[in-house]
């Protein structure tokens, strides 16, 4: 099984070498290989030049955007370029540790799950600011009420998907709406979300954290709007899908 690790980055020069070192050395389930895809979203702090070194050494595939479009846009680019059987999302900072890859990928490797979220609240989530904790709980509650998601951490950045399923979903996200959009659409299409506990090391705005309060409002609106969107609008047209056909949704998919 080949795992495509997507890393959207924007101005992460101070910590990116350590992040990549952890990714390169992270254990995977037996029989798995990895490809590392870094999407540089218009960085201006030297990140682009740093990534060129990794690209020239053949350690990672790198895409450079000329301007900062947003995390969602970067992930959409990465999804199109991923060639693995599984796609895993990794932030370009030190909040999430690649040592948890085994937990995220093992249920998929064992054919026990198609979509896996790493839950900070099933693991060791210490030091989260109260405002961020409340926002996370509200978004998770909304996902559970609107979509019967039965999850504990909707906004987690650690998500792994069978590639054919992720590539079959029509995404429109530009900034941080990726998490609520993919959660909403996967549930509307009948896919079950499997959770595993992960570790988490929160950082603050002064340390480079980029999400703001208005992104939380946007995330909540995203969950609401896709609850009532036509189901046919959630999937990519046959002509635009990758060659690998996605597995049909579960028989009990609900709209």
Buried (B, 14 or more C-beta within 10 A) or exposed (E): BBBBBBBBBBBBBBBBEEBBEBBBEBEBBEEBEBBBBBBBBBBEBEBBEBBEEBBEEEBBBBBBBEEBBBBBBBBBBBBEEBEBBBBBBBBBBBBBBBEBBBBBBBBBBEEEBBBBBBBBBBBEBEEBEEEBBEBBBBBBEBBBEBBEBEBBBBBBBBBBBBBBBBBBBBBBBBBBBBBBBBBBBBBBBBBBBBBBBBBBBBEEEEEBBBBEEEBBEBBBEBBEEBBEEEBEEBBBEEEEBBEEEBEEBEEEEEE
